Amino acid sequence: MGSRKSKGGQGTPATLAAAKAKIAFTLHPYEPDPAAESYGAAAARALGVPPERVFKTLLAEVDGALTVAVVPVSGSLDLKALAAAAGGKKARMADAKDAERATGYVVGGISPLGQRRTLPTVVDESVSGFPTVYVSAGRRGLQIELAPADLVRLTAATLAAIARG
């Protein structure tokens, strides 16, 4: 993996954050399926990558505070586990408009990297089982592959078992 920018030098906030941190990463563009029920599962299929190595970025409210959850596309978010990991009592999925406003990304392209606001982040501990993982690079049709340790460091994340399935 080498540090690269996307075509035409037009980086996303996620790719710019990764480049600024001087981490190794690879960008993987693909043709997004607008009819897909799951953007993450569609990305895994398009790239030929096992879905447990592709992680989706979700936003939830933990005791009313926006919190980022990063879980494999092969599973779903366990809201109780997220609340516990974030030191809260109750979690619910955030409204899509709130998620977009806080992160600066559109749903289906929300990256855990380079978000508009720094939010508490919890990454599912399964991330540690892979040499590299894929997350959205900040737009539909673009994934960034990076080492799990770099993902955790760049997002200042907590690792916890927050995924089901």
Secondary structure, DSSP 8 states (H G I E B T S, - for coil): ------GGG---HHHHHHHHTT--EEEEE----TT-S-HHHHHHHHHT--GGGBEEEEEEEETTEEEEEEEETTSEE-HHHHHHHTT-S-EEE--HHHHHHHHSS-TTS--SSS-SS---EEEEGGGGGSS-EEEEEEETTEEEEE-HHHHHHHHT-EEE--EE-
